[in-house]
Amino acid sequence: MTETFSVTAALLDELVAATRETGELILARPRPMPARTMAEFRRNFAEVEHAAEPGLRARLAAIRPGVEWTDEFDIDLVAGEQRWLADITDGAIQYLQGLPQWCVSVTLLHDRQAVAAVLHNPVSAETYSAAAGLGAFRDGEPITPSVKTDLAIALGATSQPPFVATQPAAVAAAGPALSAALPAVGAVRNFGPTSWQVAEVGGGRLDAFWQFGRDEGNLLGATLIAREAGATVTDVAGEPWRPGSDSVLVAAPALHGELRGLLAG
């Protein structure tokens, strides 16, 4: 029998504090010099991760002792067990370029599902958080999705999974879908980390986000935030998004159906 587990408001507060602390540590460090090659980029990325990871690991171990980490690119979803899923510089390419669109992302997984998630952008000093059954918040205040009903005034966003070249079907689907959406949607942009953009739909600052390809590392926690806020979260076929889905569509409820029809062709 699967163990039942509920996140408390106190646990979520601790998770918010740990995530913010990690973000402030990264923000206070000198940013590495711009990379000229892939080898230099990887070295710069590792330098930041290695500086911030031990402190975050220690904080999370104090919150839930004995819970293991899972790799964001090779997620270990074990029935009945808990895992931490953390991305210390979610949107690393923006961070290393000196752009403000990046965040620290931490998700607690239980029985293959996200039960708590926090995203903190140290540059804007904003934090999204949510726990299953407790709602979703930006800086501690409850959030709700957009109330727009007309795609012509909607602000949509789209992106692609990491290493998308390994998912040729996702690449092939992205172009036609964008071509179908552009004439109908007021504006379509890419605002950086997938996770943050999904949370922004929950918070009503974006009206929709879609993406083709598998991307559990960026979507498990973010979709929890969006769902708890009241956004509609499915794949492009209209089925509930879950790990293993080959696409995602997160939208204000009144816009979801029409947009899904456009993206699905």
ChimeraX attribute file (.defattr): number of C-alpha atoms within 10 A of each C-alpha:
attribute: neighborCount
match mode: 1-to-1
recipient: residues
	/A:1	4
	/A:2	9
	/A:3	9
	/A:4	8
	/A:5	11
	/A:6	13
	/A:7	15
	/A:8	13
	/A:9	12
	/A:10	9
	/A:11	15
	/A:12	21
	/A:13	14
	/A:14	15
	/A:15	24
	/A:16	22
	/A:17	15
	/A:18	21
	/A:19	27
	/A:20	24
	/A:21	19
	/A:22	24
	/A:23	25
	/A:24	17
	/A:25	14
	/A:26	20
	/A:27	14
	/A:28	9
	/A:29	11
	/A:30	8
	/A:31	15
	/A:32	17
	/A:33	12
	/A:34	12
	/A:35	15
	/A:36	8
	/A:37	9
	/A:38	9
	/A:39	10
	/A:40	14
	/A:41	18
	/A:42	11
	/A:43	14
	/A:44	18
	/A:45	18
	/A:46	11
	/A:47	13
	/A:48	20
	/A:49	16
	/A:50	11
	/A:51	14
	/A:52	19
	/A:53	15
	/A:54	11
	/A:55	15
	/A:56	21
	/A:57	16
	/A:58	12
	/A:59	19
	/A:60	21
	/A:61	15
	/A:62	12
	/A:63	15
	/A:64	14
	/A:65	10
	/A:66	11
	/A:67	16
	/A:68	15
	/A:69	18
	/A:70	17
	/A:71	13
	/A:72	15
	/A:73	13
	/A:74	9
	/A:75	16
	/A:76	18
	/A:77	16
	/A:78	13
	/A:79	12
	/A:80	15
	/A:81	16
	/A:82	24
	/A:83	24
	/A:84	25
	/A:85	25
	/A:86	26
	/A:87	20
	/A:88	24
	/A:89	23
	/A:90	25
	/A:91	22
	/A:92	23
	/A:93	16
	/A:94	16
	/A:95	21
	/A:96	20
	/A:97	13
	/A:98	14
	/A:99	13
	/A:100	16
	/A:101	20
	/A:102	29
	/A:103	32
	/A:104	26
	/A:105	31
	/A:106	26
	/A:107	27
	/A:108	26
	/A:109	25
	/A:110	22
	/A:111	17
	/A:112	19
	/A:113	22
	/A:114	24
	/A:115	24
	/A:116	29
	/A:117	29
	/A:118	32
	/A:119	32
	/A:120	30
	/A:121	23
	/A:122	23
	/A:123	15
	/A:124	11
	/A:125	12
	/A:126	14
	/A:127	22
	/A:128	27
	/A:129	32
	/A:130	34
	/A:131	25
	/A:132	18
	/A:133	13
	/A:134	17
	/A:135	19
	/A:136	29
	/A:137	23
	/A:138	21
	/A:139	14
	/A:140	14
	/A:141	10
	/A:142	16
	/A:143	25
	/A:144	22
	/A:145	25
	/A:146	23
	/A:147	12
	/A:148	16
	/A:149	15
	/A:150	13
	/A:151	21
	/A:152	13
	/A:153	13
	/A:154	20
	/A:155	19
	/A:156	25
	/A:157	22
	/A:158	21
	/A:159	17
	/A:160	21
	/A:161	21
	/A:162	15
	/A:163	9
	/A:164	15
	/A:165	11
	/A:166	11
	/A:167	16
	/A:168	10
	/A:169	13
	/A:170	19
	/A:171	17
	/A:172	11
	/A:173	17
	/A:174	19
	/A:175	10
	/A:176	14
	/A:177	20
	/A:178	17
	/A:179	12
	/A:180	16
	/A:181	20
	/A:182	14
	/A:183	11
	/A:184	16
	/A:185	19
	/A:186	14
	/A:187	15
	/A:188	17
	/A:189	12
	/A:190	13
	/A:191	17
	/A:192	22
	/A:193	21
	/A:194	27
	/A:195	25
	/A:196	27
	/A:197	27
	/A:198	32
	/A:199	35
	/A:200	25
	/A:201	32
	/A:202	35
	/A:203	25
	/A:204	21
	/A:205	15
	/A:206	24
	/A:207	31
	/A:208	32
	/A:209	26
	/A:210	27
	/A:211	26
	/A:212	25
	/A:213	22
	/A:214	21
	/A:215	24
	/A:216	20
	/A:217	25
	/A:218	24
	/A:219	22
	/A:220	24
	/A:221	30
	/A:222	32
	/A:223	29
	/A:224	30
	/A:225	36
	/A:226	33
	/A:227	24
	/A:228	23
	/A:229	23
	/A:230	21
	/A:231	28
	/A:232	25
	/A:233	27
	/A:234	22
	/A:235	20
	/A:236	27
	/A:237	17
	/A:238	17
	/A:239	13
	/A:240	13
	/A:241	21
	/A:242	19
	/A:243	15
	/A:244	10
	/A:245	18
	/A:246	19
	/A:247	24
	/A:248	28
	/A:249	26
	/A:250	31
	/A:251	30
	/A:252	27
	/A:253	18
	/A:254	18
	/A:255	20
	/A:256	23
	/A:257	14
	/A:258	13
	/A:259	21
	/A:260	22
	/A:261	15
	/A:262	17
	/A:263	20
	/A:264	14
	/A:265	12
